[in-house]
Amino acid sequence: MYDVATFTTIIALCYFIGVIVKQIPAIKNNYIPLIVGASGAILGVIGYFTIPDYPASDILTAISVGVASGLTSTGVDQLVKRTAEKG
């Protein structure tokens, strides 16, 4: 149960980081996945040290979980955009 909540939280936070970064004209859109991936890695490490039931047994796995969750937020963004275009 905590695994899903942890992933969802990191995905949501990275999604909002991406939305905020997109509003900064100096940052090109092709850098947003890199930024949310790095943000996910940072959030993964924070989660590893602060959440007792974090779904990682070591720091490298925590970083991987965070990066994957961060990059998933890019997919969520595209899903929202495509759904809005068709709707």
JOGI-V429574 format. One record per helix or strand. SS is the DSSP state (a for helix, b for strand). FROM is the first residue (numbers start at 1). LEN is the number of residues. Records with the same first field share a line. If there is no record, write none. Layout:
SS = FROM-LEN + FROM-LEN
This chain:
a = 2-21 + 29-22 + 59-28
